[in-house]
Amino acid sequence: MASAKYIFVTGGVTSSLGKGIIAASLGNLLQARGYRVTIQKFDPYINVDPGTLNPYEHGECFVTDDGAETDLDLGHYERFLNIRTSQDNNVTTGRIYYDVITKERRGDYLGKTVQVIPHITDEIKRNFFKLGETGDYDIVITEIGGCVGDIESLPFIEAVRQARWDVGESNCLVVHLTLIPYLSAAKELKTKPTQHSVKQLLEAGIQPDILVCRTEKPLPNDIRKKLALFCNVQLNSVIEARDAETIYDVPMLMRKEKLDERVLTKLRLPHKEQPEIDDWRKFLSRVKNPTNEVNIGLVGKYVELPDAYKSIAEAFIHAGAHQECKVNVHWISSETISPKTVHRTLRDMDGILVAPGFGERGIEGKIEAIRYVRENDIPFFGICLGMQCAVVEFARNVLGLEGAASSEMDKGTPHPVIDLMEDQKNIQDYGGTMRLGAYDCKLKKGTKSYNAYQTANIKERHRHRYEFNNKYLKEFDEAGMKAAGTNPDSGLVEIMEIVKHPYFVGVQFHPELKSTVMNPHPLFISFIDAVVKSKKN
């Protein structure tokens, strides 16, 4: 079981402190020292996965190559470590209980009374150690979602306590992320919330090894000493995590605070070699010193919560840095767009991305935005539902197919140019039943997509039920909107492009999910390139 070393990241005082960013930054630094690292997220909610959650509840749903619908923190893990995660990297309370109950019904427990301890905690630990036992990793970082003290987190915290016994102290450590609030009236930083948070951990039987303290102000030495004394940690294990200009600064800040060195010392791993972080520094330099600047309108229905489109926003940063271009993303609600408002809303945008989503709310606004950019030669990029809206707009306004629509929005449409896949028509359950994960796509040479990828065979991640209706493919092709990419096995259309347009590309998949700091996505790079050229002209 101790073939890998295990790091557990817990959080206290409040949620949304950035456990995922700290975990990803630590993983990045350990990886830069030559260690094989993976990160997993354990979420205490009872949903089996985030697939059926409204984006306003939990931000975007991140999809892995193997079709797992996961927490958005897995996106950070992939972007920071340039690795691929899987079903095993995100586990919820719902999945733990589902698996235990399945075993109980099958008779695996031989008639025993099934209880939280040991059965639930054993199942949690089995998932803790699953990736570490593959032999593929030296270090497994596990982020425990929620806040210490939450009722739903208790079985996870107990499992962490037991895990330390199972693998031994030199093979396991706990990093506790906490908040040091600044009271402006008193003009001082307060340590009491952190003291209480650590006390709750101690009551659960866990002594944190390292404290990472989120703070607006620098942590003076007397505050660090106080935290070390009252929280029973070494002084050099009190780490300052100041608010950063960008999340991509955090690995550098953690390096400055020597978080990686403290971790390796406690895990008794060598750390004489300095981390190779020159490429990361170059990326940060390009982010902060752009030579161009463009304004992109992101048209969607969940724009009040940017986390709903987190991977798209980050993909723009990656591609922008690659092109030495600052990408200003303007969040535009599709519900505010109509034939009367579209010009006023979009006239200052250099390019438009129409975002993915589900349901009919805001659909007509997206279609109107697409008509505007198509007629005015403004670079356009449509993702999933954005591509489907482009197809509907073209069918109505170019092909003259009155009432054309997606059958998702209009069951009685005379022209279902977007329709339900045959194997989806009798599905009743919504969880995990879509076309999910990575599928092959063959690109046509000479298309914008082929020029972006520089290869004919690609594999991209999907999350949808509805597809382009191939009955209309010939009409679209003859009118100038062509299938630039198709699935070689099913013939399903993956990419639609308008040939006589500066840049008009709609994709059925989610390219943003595969964009990382070290490998920006080709389609985002080509889109930004087209926007920069269009703006200059």
ZIDAKA-V17599 format. One record per helix or strand of 2 or more residues. SS is the DSSP state (a for helix, b for strand). FROM is the first residue (numbers start at 1). TO is the last residue. If there is no record, write none. Layout:
ss=SS from=FROM to=TO
ss=SS from=FROM to=TO
This chain:
ss=b from=5 to=11
ss=a from=19 to=32
ss=b from=37 to=43
ss=a from=50 to=52
ss=a from=55 to=58
ss=b from=62 to=63
ss=b from=69 to=70
ss=a from=73 to=81
ss=a from=87 to=89
ss=b from=90 to=92
ss=a from=93 to=106
ss=a from=116 to=130
ss=a from=132 to=134
ss=b from=139 to=144
ss=a from=151 to=167
ss=a from=169 to=171
ss=b from=172 to=179
ss=b from=182 to=183
ss=b from=188 to=189
ss=a from=192 to=203
ss=b from=210 to=215
ss=a from=221 to=231
ss=a from=235 to=237
ss=b from=238 to=242
ss=a from=247 to=256
ss=a from=259 to=266
ss=a from=278 to=288
ss=b from=292 to=300
ss=a from=306 to=322
ss=b from=325 to=333
ss=a from=334 to=336
ss=a from=342 to=346
ss=b from=351 to=354
ss=a from=363 to=375
ss=b from=379 to=383
ss=a from=385 to=397
ss=b from=405 to=406
ss=b from=416 to=420
ss=a from=422 to=424
ss=b from=435 to=443
ss=a from=448 to=453
ss=b from=457 to=464
ss=b from=466 to=468
ss=a from=470 to=479
ss=b from=481 to=486
ss=b from=493 to=498
ss=b from=504 to=507
ss=a from=511 to=514
ss=a from=522 to=536
